[in-house]
Amino acid sequence: MSIYNKILVVADINKDEQPALARAMQLAAKSRSPSKVTFFLSIYDFSYDMTSMLSIDERDAMRRGVIGQREQWMKKVADEYLIEGIEFDIRVVWHNRPYEAIIAEVYGGEHDIIIKGTRKHDVLESVIFTPTDWHLLRKCPCPVLLVKNADWPENASILASVHVGSENETHLGLNDSMVEQLNSLTERLGASPYLVNAYPVTPANITIELPEFDPATYTDAVRGHHLTAMKALRQKHGYDDEQTVVEQGLPEDIIPEVAERLNAAMVIIGTTGRTGLSAVFIGNTAEHVIDKINCDVLALKPQGYISPLDPKTAI
């Protein structure tokens, strides 16, 4: 089954290089179904709305002029990425909150995925995620792919960070969804697939509070549970044991380490989409992982997720 045939690419207004558009065309070119790529930009300038000396019609004309200029720039920078046979469109909207404009476009255009470039720290060579990135990761109803580089490296791998230790239906459904998308992406991008899982260390407070507690036995039991669950998942989807990694530690430590060790060009993460105060004070494990990964990141929501920006639920 082909996925991601309607692709929304967020333009990077700060430079002519567009790694997200390059990745979108790469995926679209290897789709078994006709694909459409929409190159999207949200722009806003308070000065055009605050110019009281101008009439409403004059302000509208100025906004249309700015939008037209951006459309011409987008056509110019996109030209080198276009591939014959792939439907391509450009959309520029006037909106003061980019992530809201992007998600509104997802609903309006029924897009399968958002692809957006990330920023790199010039000195540290690490990925920097912007506030817009985090809003999309938390609130977008469709998968979000944050791209680091335009070029896909040779002999690369793609990791799916699965959560096999849980019997929660949400996690189980996300695991299957991640493997499905891992299969499609590795086929399209010519990469090696891996399933990765981190299991927790023995809580230190238990050892202190319960002298008779045997941490070695507990650790072996937890590891055995995760290995058995991983075996069930890999066999369900036809994976070999060599394509799975189960290691002890925090996901935010294990997943980036394994990604570097296996030359991962992309990591697939499941997110719950937590928002509001719970996101501020609790935080998603997935977001801690994402913040430490120095490659492309694909974030998926669980089945049935409802975005706070879903127009159907708007009051």
Steps between C-alpha positions, in 0.01 A plus 500: 500500500632842406483768765576871495366578155372846596802675648502844660846660504565801722731748327804639681479873437855561629691322223477379142597140585188299580590158647136428586398545137785276388383223737137543390592458134715200588204332669252600231723370220499151652129480574292233326211747478475847345640755744444868562743732680379834634768757584355713780588827672327701772600866517395797710615855559328714764592818315256418219211469744596796719532758225201710599572759231404245235153375420399137539521455122850650492616271782352199319683602184828526691449153650423355158817660369712341774337163442566530128867576562534194725329281242751609237789429737359154579467418130863598449647298790278199426601475137811286559306249710206435265462156345298432188180310567455624856218750545630815666324797651597815693292656777572817695263615774486805724494380861668617821549148644690272261417172674126581498518588130686175425252283691205681340652416162531135605128487568403705197718308256470157668877454493657171607817645650681826582867527409695788650870583516678541833774744590858399570724658759798624299754420772361184658354353180196397703136539405305788650121468517300822482178581691308432177659153482387417854147628438474279192636197684242544776192616309516386137257217418718349226861374513769770518841443342772741612790486254864576578675462161383501141730213400415149615821328622623170357459180703262680733253340737160604632404423859153461645503579873233250610355463849463123543488481879146634524165326454330836444294489180624844399864389515427171323320680219783752468755217477317346205462839334872574542601166347263553207652838428852367562442240229378759251779750570786249489371373166472850356829629636712187466578471872534219755215472753545446874265478797642652819368480856635631832395339827531665845775454756415368846361785717756581768235581763360146485840352586531736799146457631482122451824333621378157384448631146736341245579762231675245276194276489275800437723627216509155339121477518452843342751425225337164434158664472626757249691241295192279480280793399753613239516146358121496465504837321783411261348163413163661440660727238757257360817649652814307594655508846801690356262784411401563861675674789389473864717686752472616859479872570294811443358535146650850471844343553463166320324610181753772400792267583359218287417746221862611485634145524280373214556804277133595520386770262150498649332400827126432520344604829150462638359805680191538713450862407481622860430872522437766762634484854565126482743561214678773694538320833503134398626497144481212255772237503492528122584868517803434719615244242436733207702778661812277504473347152732645239327367188162509326207439737159364402238551774175303495181546699293208634187392318202708606709803598300822479694820453403804711493685166257259332239726334228244576551546873539879490242689700 
